[in-house]
C-alpha cells in the first residue's frame, strides 16, 4: 500500500471514529449539549482535528442522518423486482420497520432527534432523503395509476403512509406503548402493520 492510500485510509478511519463518537454523544446528551470539544475528547483528538473534517456539529449530525438514509435506501433496492406496486408498497413498509427496529439508535437520530437544518444547503437537493421518499412517492403513484386508492392524490397519500409507519416504530422506540394490552398483542409494531396492510387492501 502506497503512502497516499495509507493517508486516505487513515482519514476514513478517523472520520468513522468522529461519527461514532458523535452518534453516542447525541443520543446520550442530546444535540444541544454535545459540542465539538466533547466529540474530540471522546476520541482523544484535538478539536482542531475534528474541524478539519467537519465545519461544525450540524455537519456531523447531517452526515449521520445521510448515512442512515443511504443504508435504508440500499435495503429498498431489492424491491425493484416487485412488479405489482401495491405489493411493493407493502414490502417497503416491512423493510422500513425492520430497519428502524434493528437500528433504533440511528432511527432516533434520523427521525426523532433535532433536524440538522443548519447544515442543509438550500441550493443543493438532499439526495439521500429525497431518494427514499421519492421511491415511496413513485410506488404510490403507480398504485394510483393501476386503480388503487381512488380519489387520493400522490403527495398527501405518500405522506400519510410514511407517517403511519413512522408512528408505529417511533412509539415503540421511545417506549410509549405501555397502554397496549400486550397479552393480546405481543408484537405490537408487526401486528399493527398487518392491520394497516388490510386497510390498504380495501382501498
C-alpha positions as CSV (number, residue, x, y, z in Angstrom):
1,X,0.0,0.0,0.0
2,X,1.4,3.4,-1.0
3,X,1.7,6.5,1.2
4,X,-1.3,8.2,-0.5
5,X,-3.5,5.1,0.1
6,X,-2.4,4.9,3.8
7,X,-3.3,8.6,4.3
8,X,-6.7,8.1,2.7
9,X,-7.4,5.1,4.8
10,X,-6.3,7.0,7.9
11,X,-8.6,9.9,7.1
12,X,-11.5,7.5,6.5
13,X,-10.9,5.7,9.8
14,X,-10.7,9.0,11.7
15,X,-13.9,10.2,10.1
16,X,-15.6,7.0,11.2
17,X,-14.4,7.5,14.7
18,X,-15.7,11.0,14.8
19,X,-19.1,9.9,13.5
20,X,-19.3,7.0,16.0
21,X,-18.4,9.3,18.9
22,X,-20.9,11.9,17.8
23,X,-23.7,9.4,17.5
24,X,-23.0,8.2,21.1
25,X,-23.0,11.7,22.5
26,X,-26.0,13.0,20.5
27,X,-28.0,10.0,21.8
28,X,-26.8,10.3,25.4
29,X,-26.7,14.1,25.9
30,X,-28.8,15.5,23.1
31,X,-27.8,17.7,20.3
32,X,-27.7,21.0,22.2
33,X,-25.4,19.6,24.9
34,X,-23.0,18.0,22.5
35,X,-20.0,20.1,21.4
36,X,-17.1,19.6,19.0
37,X,-14.9,19.6,22.1
38,X,-17.0,16.8,23.6
39,X,-16.6,14.7,20.5
40,X,-12.8,15.4,20.3
41,X,-12.3,14.5,23.9
42,X,-14.2,11.2,23.5
43,X,-11.8,10.0,20.7
44,X,-8.8,11.7,22.3
45,X,-8.1,14.2,19.5
46,X,-7.9,18.0,19.5
47,X,-11.0,19.9,18.4
48,X,-9.0,21.3,15.5
49,X,-8.7,17.8,14.1
50,X,-12.5,17.4,14.2
51,X,-12.9,20.8,12.4
52,X,-10.5,19.6,9.7
53,X,-13.2,17.0,8.8
54,X,-16.5,18.8,9.7
55,X,-17.2,22.5,9.8
56,X,-19.4,22.2,12.9
57,X,-21.6,19.7,14.8
58,X,-24.5,20.4,12.4
59,X,-22.4,19.0,9.6
60,X,-21.6,15.9,11.7
61,X,-25.3,15.4,12.6
62,X,-26.2,15.8,8.9
63,X,-23.6,13.2,7.9
64,X,-25.0,10.7,10.3
65,X,-28.5,11.5,9.1
66,X,-27.5,10.9,5.5
67,X,-25.6,7.7,6.4
68,X,-28.8,6.3,7.8
69,X,-30.8,7.2,4.7
70,X,-28.3,5.7,2.4
71,X,-28.5,2.4,4.3
72,X,-32.3,2.4,4.3
73,X,-32.2,3.2,0.5
74,X,-29.9,0.2,-0.1
75,X,-32.3,-2.1,1.6
76,X,-35.1,-0.9,-0.6
77,X,-33.2,-1.7,-3.9
78,X,-34.4,-5.3,-3.8
79,X,-38.0,-4.1,-4.3
80,X,-37.3,-3.0,-7.9
81,X,-38.0,-6.7,-8.8
82,X,-41.6,-6.5,-7.4
83,X,-43.9,-5.7,-10.3
84,X,-47.2,-5.1,-8.5
85,X,-47.0,-1.6,-7.0
86,X,-49.3,-2.4,-4.1
87,X,-47.3,-5.5,-3.1
88,X,-44.1,-3.3,-3.4
89,X,-45.7,-0.7,-1.2
90,X,-46.5,-3.3,1.5
91,X,-43.0,-4.7,1.3
92,X,-41.5,-1.2,1.6
93,X,-43.2,-0.8,4.9
94,X,-41.9,-4.1,6.3
95,X,-38.3,-3.2,5.3
96,X,-38.7,0.2,6.9
97,X,-39.9,-1.3,10.1
98,X,-37.2,-3.9,10.2
99,X,-34.5,-1.2,9.6
100,X,-36.0,1.0,12.3
101,X,-36.2,-1.7,14.9
102,X,-32.8,-3.2,14.1
103,X,-31.2,0.3,14.2
104,X,-33.2,2.1,16.8
105,X,-30.4,4.5,17.8
106,X,-29.8,5.5,14.2
107,X,-33.5,5.8,13.5
108,X,-33.8,8.0,16.6
109,X,-31.2,10.4,15.1
110,X,-32.8,10.3,11.6
111,X,-36.3,11.0,12.6
112,X,-36.8,11.8,16.2
113,X,-33.9,13.9,17.4
114,X,-33.5,17.5,16.2
115,X,-33.2,18.0,12.5
116,X,-29.8,19.4,11.3
117,X,-31.4,22.1,9.3
118,X,-28.4,24.5,9.6
119,X,-26.2,22.1,7.6
120,X,-28.6,21.7,4.7
121,X,-27.7,23.7,1.6
122,X,-30.9,25.2,0.3
123,X,-29.4,25.3,-3.2
124,X,-28.4,21.6,-3.2
125,X,-31.0,18.8,-3.0
126,X,-30.8,16.4,-0.1
127,X,-30.2,13.3,-2.3
128,X,-30.4,10.6,0.4
129,X,-33.6,11.7,1.9
130,X,-35.2,12.6,-1.4
131,X,-34.3,9.2,-2.9
132,X,-36.1,7.3,-0.1
133,X,-39.2,9.4,-0.1
134,X,-39.0,9.5,-3.9
135,X,-39.2,5.7,-4.0
136,X,-42.3,5.8,-1.8
137,X,-43.9,8.5,-3.9
138,X,-43.2,6.7,-7.2
139,X,-44.7,3.5,-5.8
140,X,-47.8,5.3,-4.6
141,X,-48.2,7.0,-8.0
142,X,-48.0,3.6,-9.7
143,X,-50.7,2.3,-7.3
144,X,-53.0,5.2,-8.2
145,X,-52.3,4.6,-12.0
146,X,-53.3,1.0,-11.5
147,X,-56.6,1.9,-10.0
148,X,-55.8,1.6,-6.3
149,X,-56.6,4.4,-3.8
150,X,-59.3,6.0,-5.9
151,X,-59.8,9.7,-5.1
152,X,-56.4,10.1,-3.5
153,X,-53.5,12.4,-4.5
154,X,-50.0,11.1,-4.6
155,X,-48.3,13.6,-2.2
156,X,-50.7,13.6,0.8
157,X,-51.2,9.8,0.4
158,X,-47.4,9.2,0.4
159,X,-47.0,11.4,3.4
160,X,-49.9,9.6,5.2
161,X,-48.3,6.1,4.6
162,X,-44.9,7.3,5.7
163,X,-46.4,9.0,8.8
164,X,-48.4,5.9,9.8
165,X,-45.4,3.5,9.7
166,X,-43.1,6.1,11.3
167,X,-45.6,6.5,14.1
168,X,-45.7,2.8,14.8
169,X,-41.9,2.4,15.1
170,X,-41.4,5.8,16.9
171,X,-43.8,4.9,19.7
172,X,-42.1,1.6,20.1
173,X,-38.5,3.0,20.1
174,X,-39.5,5.7,22.6
175,X,-41.3,3.1,24.8
176,X,-44.7,4.8,24.5
177,X,-46.6,1.5,24.1
178,X,-47.3,0.8,27.8
179,X,-51.0,1.4,27.2
180,X,-51.2,-1.5,24.8
181,X,-52.6,-4.8,26.1
182,X,-49.5,-6.9,25.5
183,X,-51.3,-10.1,26.5
184,X,-53.5,-9.6,23.4
185,X,-50.7,-8.3,21.1
186,X,-47.2,-9.5,21.7
187,X,-45.7,-7.8,18.6
188,X,-47.5,-4.5,18.5
189,X,-45.5,-3.0,15.6
190,X,-45.7,-6.1,13.4
191,X,-49.4,-6.7,14.1
192,X,-50.3,-3.0,13.7
193,X,-48.6,-3.0,10.3
194,X,-50.6,-6.1,9.3
195,X,-53.7,-4.2,10.2
196,X,-52.5,-1.3,8.2
197,X,-52.0,-3.6,5.2
198,X,-55.5,-4.8,5.5
199,X,-56.7,-1.2,5.2
200,X,-54.5,-0.7,2.1
201,X,-56.0,-3.8,0.5
202,X,-59.5,-2.4,0.9
203,X,-58.6,0.9,-0.7
